[in-house]
Amino acid sequence: MARIFITGSADGLGLLAAKLLVEKGHNVVLHARNEQRGSYALEKVPGAEKVLTGDLSSIEETINLADKVNALGVFDAVIHNAGVYHTSAREIFNVNTLAPYILTCLIKKPARLIYLSSGMHLQGRSKLESFKNDINNITYSDSKLHAVILSKAIANIWHDVYSNSVNPGWVPTKMGGAGAPDNLQMGYETQVWLAVSNDENAKVSGQYFYHQKAAICNPEADNIILQDKFMAICRDITGISLVNN
């Protein structure tokens, strides 16, 4: 039995992953941006251990969320599922790029880390020069490339952690829309598989997955120099460093 924390699990893929993990007998801690959504999440996943709240568009609230997670002890896996799409570039950057970095740095090191990316990351660019001076230049596709960069950077730093990213596909969630063509079940089963499976194909690190298979990602993500720059700029912006322990 594993213990998993899932960001953005009040609806969509995060909620579906949480339900499946609870059905499989695992302990799941949910996350929602506010108390109202948190209550809704617990209604939908009554077997969950707890729900924590924090608005990931706020650096301060994201830091406080990490404290709440750590107060519950060490988790076996953290799924960085939360994401926003139809909103401002600032909110996209804070929620999709900075929040996973902050939470990774501050939450006690789990055995497994899963970062939700998107097939749209293939059209993204890192745009590290925009992080400090022109955040309005950052797109959703860019932010999902950042998720892959972060997962690979962590894999190269923490050799005792399985750190991977996932493209869930264009699936029919509130974000994806009712007409999305991909398989919804496969969209959430891959992160569940990476979080708890003993399948040797899941016990790897630094990979980008689509439907439980390693896939080709944007080549920028494999650039180690770029990974290091990404981590350094996020550290400078947030004042938070990753501890290599």
C-alpha positions in Angstrom: 0.0 0.0 0.0 1.4 3.4 -1.0 0.7 6.9 0.1 0.2 9.4 -2.7 -0.3 13.2 -2.8 -2.0 14.6 -5.9 -2.1 18.3 -6.8 -5.2 19.5 -8.6 -7.3 16.5 -7.6 -10.7 18.2 -7.2 -11.6 17.4 -10.8 -10.4 16.1 -14.1 -7.5 13.7 -14.4 -6.3 14.3 -10.9 -9.7 13.3 -9.4 -9.9 10.2 -11.6 -6.4 9.1 -10.7 -7.3 9.6 -7.0 -10.4 7.5 -7.3 -8.5 4.7 -9.0 -5.7 4.7 -6.4 -8.2 4.6 -3.6 -10.0 1.7 -5.3 -6.7 -0.1 -5.5 -6.3 0.3 -1.7 -3.8 3.1 -1.5 -3.8 6.1 0.8 -4.4 9.3 -1.1 -4.2 12.9 0.0 -6.1 15.3 -2.3 -5.5 18.9 -3.1 -7.8 21.7 -4.2 -7.3 25.4 -4.6 -9.9 26.4 -1.9 -12.1 24.9 0.8 -15.2 24.7 -1.4 -13.4 22.7 -4.1 -11.8 20.6 -1.3 -15.2 19.6 0.1 -16.3 18.7 -3.4 -13.2 16.5 -3.9 -13.8 14.6 -0.6 -17.4 14.0 -1.7 -16.2 12.5 -5.0 -13.4 10.5 -3.3 -14.8 9.5 0.1 -12.0 7.0 0.7 -9.3 9.7 0.5 -7.2 10.3 3.6 -7.5 14.0 3.6 -7.7 17.1 1.4 -5.3 20.0 1.5 -6.0 23.4 0.1 -3.7 26.0 -1.5 -3.9 28.3 -4.5 -0.9 27.4 -6.7 -1.1 30.7 -8.5 0.3 32.2 -5.3 3.9 31.5 -4.4 3.1 32.1 -0.7 0.2 29.6 -0.7 2.3 27.1 -2.6 5.0 27.3 0.1 2.3 26.9 2.8 0.9 23.9 0.9 4.3 22.2 1.1 4.3 22.7 4.8 0.9 21.1 5.1 2.1 18.1 3.1 5.2 17.7 5.2 3.1 17.8 8.4 1.5 14.6 7.2 4.9 12.8 6.9 6.7 11.3 3.9 4.8 10.2 0.8 5.7 7.3 -1.5 4.7 9.4 -4.6 3.7 12.9 -5.5 1.7 13.5 -8.7 2.1 17.0 -10.0 -1.2 17.1 -11.8 -2.5 20.6 -11.3 -2.6 22.8 -14.4 -4.4 25.8 -16.0 -5.0 26.5 -19.6 -7.4 29.3 -20.5 -6.0 32.0 -18.3 -3.3 34.7 -18.1 0.3 34.0 -18.9 1.2 34.9 -15.3 -1.2 32.3 -13.9 0.0 29.7 -16.4 3.6 30.3 -15.4 2.9 30.3 -11.6 0.7 27.2 -11.6 2.2 25.1 -14.4 5.9 26.0 -14.0 6.8 27.5 -10.6 4.4 25.5 -8.4 5.8 22.1 -9.3 9.3 23.4 -8.9 8.5 24.9 -5.4 6.6 21.8 -4.2 9.4 19.5 -5.5 12.0 21.5 -3.6 10.0 21.8 -0.3 8.1 18.5 0.0 10.0 15.7 1.7 11.6 13.6 -1.0 9.2 10.8 -2.2 10.2 7.6 -3.9 8.4 8.6 -7.1 7.6 11.9 -8.8 5.1 12.3 -11.7 4.7 15.5 -13.6 1.7 16.1 -16.0 2.8 17.5 -19.3 1.0 17.5 -22.6 1.5 16.6 -26.3 1.4 20.4 -26.8 4.8 20.7 -25.1 6.3 19.6 -28.5 5.4 23.1 -29.8 6.7 24.8 -26.7 10.0 26.6 -26.2 11.8 27.0 -22.9 12.0 30.8 -23.1 14.1 31.0 -20.0 15.0 34.6 -20.8 11.3 35.5 -20.4 11.0 34.2 -16.8 12.2 37.4 -15.2 11.5 40.0 -17.8 8.6 39.1 -20.1 6.3 36.5 -18.5 3.5 37.4 -20.9 5.6 35.6 -23.5 5.0 32.2 -21.8 2.4 30.0 -23.3 0.6 26.8 -22.1 2.8 24.8 -24.5 5.9 26.4 -23.0 4.8 25.6 -19.5 4.2 21.9 -20.4 7.7 21.8 -21.8 8.9 23.1 -18.4 7.2 20.1 -16.7 9.3 17.8 -18.8 12.5 19.8 -18.2 11.8 19.7 -14.5 11.2 16.0 -14.4 14.4 15.3 -16.3 16.4 17.7 -14.1 15.2 16.0 -11.0 16.0 12.6 -12.4 19.6 13.8 -13.0 19.9 15.2 -9.5 18.0 12.7 -7.3 19.2 9.3 -8.4 17.2 7.5 -5.7 13.9 8.9 -7.1 11.9 7.8 -10.1 11.0 11.1 -11.8 9.0 11.1 -15.0 6.6 13.2 -17.0 3.3 12.1 -18.7 1.4 13.2 -21.7 -2.2 12.1 -20.8 -3.4 12.8 -24.3 -6.1 15.2 -25.4 -8.9 13.7 -23.3 -12.5 14.7 -22.6 -12.1 16.6 -19.3 -13.3 20.1 -18.5 -9.9 21.4 -19.8 -9.8 19.1 -22.8 -13.4 19.6 -23.9 -16.2 17.1 -24.5 -15.0 16.4 -28.1 -11.4 15.4 -27.2 -10.5 12.3 -29.1 -8.1 10.4 -26.8 -8.8 7.6 -24.3 -9.8 9.2 -21.0 -9.0 6.0 -18.9 -5.5 5.8 -20.4 -5.2 9.5 -19.6 -5.2 8.9 -15.9 -4.0 5.3 -15.7 -0.5 6.1 -16.7 0.2 8.4 -13.8 -1.3 5.8 -11.4 0.9 3.1 -13.0 4.0 5.3 -12.5 3.0 6.1 -8.9 2.5 2.6 -7.6 3.3 -0.2 -10.1 6.1 -2.7 -9.6 6.3 -3.2 -13.4 9.9 -2.7 -14.3 8.8 -0.5 -17.1 7.4 1.9 -14.6 10.5 1.8 -12.3 12.6 4.1 -14.4 13.5 7.8 -14.3 13.9 10.7 -16.7 11.3 9.4 -19.2 8.4 11.0 -20.9 5.4 8.7 -21.1 2.2 8.5 -23.3 -0.2 5.7 -22.4 2.3 3.7 -20.4 5.0 3.8 -23.1 8.1 5.9 -23.2 7.7 8.5 -26.0 9.8 11.1 -27.8 9.8 14.5 -26.2 10.9 18.0 -27.2 14.7 17.8 -27.5 15.1 20.9 -25.4 14.1 18.9 -22.4 17.2 16.6 -22.7 19.6 19.5 -22.8 21.4 19.3 -19.4 22.8 22.8 -19.6 19.2 24.1 -20.2 18.0 21.9 -17.3 20.5 23.5 -15.0 19.6 27.0 -16.2 15.9 26.3 -15.6 16.6 25.2 -12.0 18.8 28.2 -11.4 16.3 30.7 -12.7 13.4 29.1 -10.8 15.6 29.3 -7.7 16.4 33.0 -8.3 12.7 33.8 -8.8 11.3 31.9 -5.8 14.3 32.1 -3.4 13.9 28.3 -3.0 16.6 25.8 -3.7 16.4 22.0 -4.3 18.4 20.2 -1.7 20.4 17.3 -3.1 20.1 14.8 -0.2 
